[in-house]
Amino acid sequence: MELLNTFALVALIVSALAIIVLVLMQHGKGADMGAAFGSGASGSLFGATGSANFLSRATALAAVVFFSMLMLISYLHVAATSKLGVMDTAVENVAPQIPSGAAKDKNSGKVIPE
């Protein structure tokens, strides 16, 4: 269980970094910021529209891996600590009972110092 959790955490971090890099490499509609990070060279490697398709599909794949690893980690965490919340254990501390003779005394609890 611990090995699977570690694997999922490593895959989550790698996919998060991949999403960051892939988003920065894509051409934007505005200032073309992707060319500053090397996306201009990949445009000639994959063709004019090939880089956009490849980068968008790779980003989508990284996003699927990211969210699936996130759900796996949350499932493993919940499965490890499956409790019912407040109703998990029965109440064991019972309020102490007042002895039957103590309630008949008229002055018990009514002493006011002067």
C-alpha positions as a LaTeX table, in Angstrom:
\begin{tabular}{lrrr}
\hline
Residue & $x$ (\AA) & $y$ (\AA) & $z$ (\AA) \\
\hline
Met1 & 0.00 & 0.00 & 0.00 \\
Glu2 & 2.84 & 2.35 & 0.87 \\
Leu3 & 4.64 & 1.52 & $-2.39$ \\
Leu4 & 1.54 & 2.32 & $-4.42$ \\
Asn5 & 1.13 & 5.60 & $-2.56$ \\
Thr6 & 4.76 & 6.53 & $-3.28$ \\
Phe7 & 4.39 & 5.62 & $-6.95$ \\
Ala8 & 1.22 & 7.71 & $-7.24$ \\
Leu9 & 2.90 & 10.68 & $-5.57$ \\
Val10 & 5.91 & 10.51 & $-7.91$ \\
Ala11 & 3.62 & 10.21 & $-10.95$ \\
Leu12 & 1.59 & 13.17 & $-9.68$ \\
Ile13 & 4.68 & 15.38 & $-9.38$ \\
Val14 & 6.05 & 14.32 & $-12.78$ \\
Ser15 & 2.71 & 14.93 & $-14.49$ \\
Ala16 & 2.38 & 18.34 & $-12.83$ \\
Leu17 & 5.81 & 19.35 & $-14.09$ \\
Ala18 & 4.94 & 17.98 & $-17.55$ \\
Ile19 & 1.77 & 20.08 & $-17.64$ \\
Ile20 & 3.74 & 23.20 & $-16.72$ \\
Val21 & 6.37 & 22.59 & $-19.41$ \\
Leu22 & 3.85 & 21.64 & $-22.09$ \\
Val23 & 1.66 & 24.66 & $-21.46$ \\
Leu24 & 4.65 & 26.98 & $-21.63$ \\
Met25 & 5.79 & 25.41 & $-24.91$ \\
Gln26 & 2.49 & 25.93 & $-26.70$ \\
His27 & 1.97 & 28.89 & $-28.97$ \\
Gly28 & $-0.35$ & 31.48 & $-27.55$ \\
Lys29 & $-2.77$ & 33.52 & $-29.61$ \\
Gly30 & $-1.30$ & 36.77 & $-28.32$ \\
Ala31 & 2.36 & 37.45 & $-27.64$ \\
Asp32 & 3.82 & 34.10 & $-28.81$ \\
Met33 & 5.45 & 33.41 & $-25.46$ \\
Gly34 & 5.91 & 29.76 & $-26.42$ \\
Ala35 & 8.67 & 30.65 & $-28.89$ \\
Ala36 & 10.86 & 31.88 & $-26.04$ \\
Phe37 & 10.84 & 28.41 & $-24.49$ \\
Gly38 & 11.82 & 26.50 & $-27.62$ \\
Ser39 & 8.44 & 25.91 & $-29.18$ \\
Gly40 & 9.57 & 27.55 & $-32.40$ \\
Ala41 & 12.05 & 24.73 & $-33.02$ \\
Ser42 & 9.44 & 22.07 & $-32.37$ \\
Gly43 & 7.18 & 23.66 & $-34.99$ \\
Ser44 & 9.63 & 22.69 & $-37.72$ \\
Leu45 & 10.09 & 19.21 & $-36.26$ \\
Phe46 & 6.39 & 18.26 & $-36.24$ \\
Gly47 & 5.25 & 20.48 & $-39.12$ \\
Ala48 & 3.18 & 23.66 & $-39.03$ \\
Thr49 & 0.13 & 22.22 & $-37.28$ \\
Gly50 & 1.73 & 19.04 & $-36.01$ \\
Ser51 & 3.28 & 20.70 & $-32.99$ \\
Ala52 & $-0.04$ & 22.15 & $-31.87$ \\
Asn53 & $-1.72$ & 18.76 & $-32.12$ \\
Phe54 & 1.15 & 16.94 & $-30.42$ \\
Leu55 & 1.50 & 19.46 & $-27.60$ \\
Ser56 & $-2.24$ & 19.68 & $-26.95$ \\
Arg57 & $-2.61$ & 15.89 & $-26.89$ \\
Ala58 & 0.43 & 15.51 & $-24.63$ \\
Thr59 & $-1.01$ & 18.17 & $-22.31$ \\
Ala60 & $-4.35$ & 16.37 & $-22.24$ \\
Leu61 & $-2.62$ & 13.07 & $-21.46$ \\
Ala62 & $-0.59$ & 14.68 & $-18.66$ \\
Ala63 & $-3.78$ & 16.19 & $-17.25$ \\
Val64 & $-5.52$ & 12.79 & $-17.27$ \\
Val65 & $-2.56$ & 11.22 & $-15.48$ \\
Phe66 & $-2.46$ & 14.11 & $-12.99$ \\
Phe67 & $-6.13$ & 13.88 & $-12.03$ \\
Ser68 & $-6.18$ & 10.08 & $-11.94$ \\
Met69 & $-3.15$ & 10.03 & $-9.62$ \\
Leu70 & $-4.79$ & 12.70 & $-7.48$ \\
Met71 & $-7.93$ & 10.58 & $-7.12$ \\
Leu72 & $-5.84$ & 7.46 & $-6.39$ \\
Ile73 & $-3.92$ & 9.25 & $-3.63$ \\
Ser74 & $-7.13$ & 10.54 & $-2.08$ \\
Tyr75 & $-8.68$ & 7.05 & $-2.23$ \\
Leu76 & $-5.62$ & 5.50 & $-0.60$ \\
His77 & $-5.67$ & 8.12 & 2.12 \\
Val78 & $-9.37$ & 7.58 & 2.87 \\
Ala79 & $-8.99$ & 3.79 & 2.79 \\
Ala80 & $-6.13$ & 3.97 & 5.30 \\
Thr81 & $-8.11$ & 6.10 & 7.75 \\
Ser82 & $-11.64$ & 4.77 & 7.34 \\
Lys83 & $-13.45$ & 5.90 & 10.46 \\
Leu84 & $-17.03$ & 6.80 & 11.03 \\
Gly85 & $-16.21$ & 10.22 & 12.42 \\
Val86 & $-17.86$ & 11.17 & 15.68 \\
Met87 & $-19.88$ & 7.98 & 15.78 \\
Asp88 & $-16.76$ & 5.80 & 15.52 \\
Thr89 & $-16.68$ & 4.69 & 19.15 \\
Ala90 & $-19.36$ & 4.29 & 21.75 \\
Val91 & $-19.51$ & 6.71 & 24.64 \\
Glu92 & $-17.81$ & 5.11 & 27.61 \\
Asn93 & $-17.84$ & 7.98 & 30.08 \\
Val94 & $-21.22$ & 8.06 & 31.77 \\
Ala95 & $-22.25$ & 11.00 & 33.92 \\
Pro96 & $-22.00$ & 10.15 & 37.64 \\
Gln97 & $-25.30$ & 9.40 & 39.33 \\
Ile98 & $-26.39$ & 11.50 & 42.30 \\
Pro99 & $-26.95$ & 9.33 & 45.36 \\
Ser100 & $-30.62$ & 9.10 & 46.34 \\
Gly101 & $-30.06$ & 10.57 & 49.81 \\
Ala102 & $-28.30$ & 13.70 & 48.54 \\
Ala103 & $-31.27$ & 15.04 & 46.61 \\
Lys104 & $-33.56$ & 15.14 & 49.70 \\
Asp105 & $-31.38$ & 17.62 & 51.58 \\
Lys106 & $-32.95$ & 21.10 & 51.31 \\
Asn107 & $-29.69$ & 23.01 & 51.89 \\
Ser108 & $-27.49$ & 21.15 & 49.44 \\
Gly109 & $-26.13$ & 23.51 & 46.86 \\
Lys110 & $-27.93$ & 26.55 & 48.25 \\
Val111 & $-25.31$ & 27.77 & 50.71 \\
Ile112 & $-24.52$ & 31.43 & 50.00 \\
Pro113 & $-21.64$ & 32.88 & 52.02 \\
Glu114 & $-22.41$ & 36.21 & 53.68 \\
\hline
\end{tabular}
